[in-house]
Amino acid sequence: MLECFHITREIQTHDIRWGFTLQTIVNSRRFLTLFCLLVACQLPTWAQPSSKSTAPAAGMGIMVGELTSTAAHVQVRLTVGENLVERDLPGAAGTVSFRLFKEGNDQVVAKQILKASEHRDFIARATFKSLQPGTRYRCETTITSGTDVGKPGPVARFKTLPAVDATAEVRFVVVTGMNYAKFHGDQRIDLKQHRVENNTNLPAPYAGVDKPLGYPALASILKLRPDFFIGTGDNVYYDTPDKPRAKTVTELRQKWHEQFIQPRFRDLFGEVPTYWMIDDHDFRKDDCDNSGNYSPTPVLGRRLMLEQLPVAQADDSDAKTYRTFRIGKDLQIWLTENRMYRSDNSMPDGPEKTIWGAEQKAWLMKSLEASDATFKLLISPTPMVGPDDKRKTDNHANIGGFRTERDQFFAWLKTKRIDNGNFFVVCGDRHWQYHAIDPSGIEEFSCGALVDANSRLGRKAGDPASTDPEGLIQQPYLQDPRSGGFLEVTLSPAGDSQPATLRFIWRDEQGVVLHETDKPAK
């Protein structure tokens, strides 16, 4: 039924949204199949046109974020229809009623009615607290312009995190590199610049008949039904294409609009809650720090993160973008902020140079030391082990970058005996999947780019053009050939004769397993 809905929506709306015509589909060999499916399927209530209401649409669906065992944010952006207009999706003022139910129960357990206004890009975000741990909820919405009868809006389903003392299975995915322009074949991309910055020619854009639905990897993730989704940054690309590059509030917002209007995002986020981080491309531009008199400024980059992504309450402009989440007895994750507090990249490496900043670093070390979770995962927007390209200086793995901070942190982990085989780094940023082991023993797992057209081959240990020319890093897995995809992480609690175990599974964008490795608790 899900694929049926996809194809129906492709015929009814994407011919307008993406520039396809019905004649194109009629001429296709697939027409008969599509027509039969169209007859057999129905759109969900919230996607159907209504003759009784002039209420706005919700063209970007619904999104749940910052899940804990007792709380969650739920957001909806009100729009003028569900179609891109000159690459953007205009917003619309209105009101959203959020009603929360326990799954399988029709009794409302919480309700909020919020206005969506231009000030916050027409996004209404509700924050629900005092929820029960490990419980499935359903959030229904009703949309109104304020003068009409209203209409049903999108629905989200999620399960709160298990209580801190609960033993539970957990499954989640980690992604990066969701490059819209490369996937859809934006002709404005500078091919020479791409070669320099990515060590490869620009791959061909996606050419499947399902292209209007968006990234295939999102459908693969939805089939897995993970407990949550982590976007580690580069969720949109303000600087692809670079000419013109997004600089103004309107241009930056447009990047989020065209991204999340894609049907596979809407389908996924209606069923899977999210956690979000940002990196260079969705903060300012490639390899950025906080220096430089150009737009977007660091202040604007932060503002857009808090506005577009459900990482904090709608009115919390002072929210910390680094945080930690306890997920039952066996797992705790840390999401670091690697752009907003950093020293300038050009500063000579040394004890004073930092990506995290003093406050975040102190918080990270204190909370790691205090945790009694079986497994501790540091989710980093950028790599700490690598190897990476030698030319770069903007992350912990780079020569001349921030290695001193990295080495001091790894040494501290050893001193505190946190590096006991149950601590791991999971990173985004790099456009290839890998499992790498630092000479210190710290292991790093890179999720690789979600989009195939944004992927590339990685650097091998010992490569003179890498950050490990001496070949000191072990590489149990280095993706080859290149492809888009994601990292799946599963936690299996201890059994009668088996310890709790983390499994790291790399998949391509079709969901095919490329590599996996188990890490039993020590």
Sequence and secondary structure as in RCSB ss.txt:
>XXXX:A:sequence
MLECFHITREIQTHDIRWGFTLQTIVNSRRFLTLFCLLVACQLPTWAQPSSKSTAPAAGMGIMVGELTSTAAHVQ
VRLTVGENLVERDLPGAAGTVSFRLFKEGNDQVVAKQILKASEHRDFIARATFKSLQPGTRYRCETTITSGTDVG
KPGPVARFKTLPAVDATAEVRFVVVTGMNYAKFHGDQRIDLKQHRVENNTNLPAPYAGVDKPLGYPALASILKLR
PDFFIGTGDNVYYDTPDKPRAKTVTELRQKWHEQFIQPRFRDLFGEVPTYWMIDDHDFRKDDCDNSGNYSPTPVL
GRRLMLEQLPVAQADDSDAKTYRTFRIGKDLQIWLTENRMYRSDNSMPDGPEKTIWGAEQKAWLMKSLEASDATF
KLLISPTPMVGPDDKRKTDNHANIGGFRTERDQFFAWLKTKRIDNGNFFVVCGDRHWQYHAIDPSGIEEFSCGAL
VDANSRLGRKAGDPASTDPEGLIQQPYLQDPRSGGFLEVTLSPAGDSQPATLRFIWRDEQGVVLHETDKPAK
>XXXX:A:secstr
 HHHHHHHHIIIIIHHHSS  HHHHHTSTTHHHHHHHHHH    GGGS  SS    B TT EEEES  SS EEEE
EE BSSSS BTTB  B  EEEEEEEEETT  SEEEEEEEEE GGGTTEEEEEE S  TT EEEEEEEEE SSS  
EE   EEEE    TT    EEEEEEB   HHHHHT TTS HHHHHHHHSS        TTGGG  HHHHHHHHH 
 SEEEE S SS TTSSSTT   SHHHHHHHHHHHHTSHHHHHHHTTS EEE   STTTSSTT  S SS SS HHH
HHHHHHHHS SS TT TT  S EEEEETTTEEEEE   STT   TTS SSTT  SS HHHHHHHHHHHHH   SE
EEEEESS SS   BTT  SSTTSTTTTHHHHHHHHHHHHHTT  SSSEEEEE SSSSEEEEE TTS EEEEE BS
SGGG      TT TTBS TT  SEEEEE  S   EEEEEEEE   SS   EEEEEEEETT  EEEEEEEE  
